[in-house]
């Protein structure tokens, strides 16, 4: 290859206004250029985390090219079931392949450091273990089709505010143990074909220009063999990106190629570095469907994939409350549905994480499909109300400013206000009230701790208050469905209702999956993979999100350090509204015979055992969590850390299952910044097996006789400024 050809390959195509060579996939957001002289075809990239995002229409064609909108990543993590997530990945990868795309720009796996990150719906959890395991399951599913997956945004990209320029200041220990850990697990357990570097600076250096991140850690410490691309328009210096180990610049421009060619010719860029980057890209090109001339059908089995999406959505729903067995709904019940989200049900977040699906099943339609009797007059009132407001200019639905392929801008309409007399009339004509509360967020903007976002609006609070009062005075029940992408405040109103179901943003099959759980066709088994605090100020990063200065942040300092999510709540005894790992079922489970192998002495690994028995009357599944409390030695430790998890099969009444979890030294290790080592410190370790981070069903202990150095890694990614780190000492 000539230098010019190499510089062309490492600079992608897809700049708005530029044509992707031989574009065959409308809505693809970029790819690699073809070098026809050498028989190197163009490859095509498309978003995204909740399913393939391409254009459903093409000029001059009547055929539609819809993709399946799967549940958001937060919902998938809430299944605590890697087999379900792997099936989602298989279905996504099949659509990627059959629509002629080579690389899916997903999954995304940044942590839920702060619940106001507008893009949290694309991410799995506040915990790196569940994040890494879910990512690996999804990547393995996608790549089983012979296409590539891209793990992103690498790394510490945990806010949308000033996302291109914010400098993330974080300790090396917090990076290694939390923000890089999920990526490390994913790289080692699924070998994603691509990694996408993030927009933000990391300890002073743009991520896409950070050699310590992209070469020293990713390739050196972890042994990564794939290629690295930038996020779209990330970074400022294409030559620095090449040197850092960022193999491809996206979406690319001729100017970037010219700068790289000039740098090689004037000696500022060693051509061997350019060769290295080209080779990393070509290693996947020769495996890609485009190189193999795969004759894609443009006809994936969307009906089969819809079934996968529906099952995954139902499995990820979390029952927060169910007093007096208000749920499941009884078939003979007449249901009154309240709230505009019963009709405008949210399938997923906005931006590159949106999916152009053929439909979204609303909550109304889902219950109708289930054969349930609804209060049709009330539904008509909501339909008329929504139609009237959507006709107004301020509430009209418009195409995304990024282009119609990025979904639509849907202004939030105020909740319909019902007077108490009208509520009383509806109560008299129904058996149970179900209130649906909806929220959405998306790329580019963070959420806010205000009414209508994290907080309920006055109208929503009043609706819950008045409906609950009317139904309870008549001896009837009220349930709330939360159609949300991340936590909302619940403590102020949860005591007023009988049941709360977190349905998340469940994809295109939303209404049917919600109905499956509300009616008991599916017994809820989802559990929270992110904490619901009592109030926003209980979030450990609340005081420094999204950074300083307050009006236009340039820097965000992770002063909470390793104490993110449940690690903070458990260590500092800050009671959450609903803790990490929490979720109810329509049945009950008993844990017994919790024990460890090796007579309680740790050697190279140790196995944790527990029996789980369904002690209720109906079948169900239980997500089992294994936490470890490590001794404080040289390094202080959180009170508990998730080390393993698993889900039982569907257990019938009185049926039991033995689960076992193998923990090795790396699973138990903490990161010692002073010596650049992963170490297991000597002492007594307590294994805590539970149904949540606070509902521990039993414990066992084992001893580590002496300090174990598990792994020595590079001295890298140290912050250059002092961090006032949170500590329990």
Helices and strands as residue ranges (DSSP letters): H 3-9, E 30-32, G 36-38, E 43-46, H 73-77, H 82-98, E 103-104, G 120-122, H 128-143, E 148-154, E 167-169, H 172-174, I 175-179, H 181-190, E 194-197, E 201-202, E 205-206, G 207-209, H 211-211, I 212-221, E 227-230, H 238-244, H 254-265, H 271-285, H 302-316, E 318-322, G 323-325, E 334-338, G 340-342, G 351-353, H 363-369, E 373-374, H 376-390, G 393-395, E 398-399, G 404-406, E 408-409, H 420-428, E 432-438, H 458-473, E 477-483, G 494-496, E 499-502, H 510-518, G 536-538, G 542-544, E 555-557, H 566-571, E 589-596, G 598-600, E 605-614, E 623-629, E 641-647, E 656-664, H 665-668, E 670-672, E 677-680, E 683-690, E 696-704, E 708-712
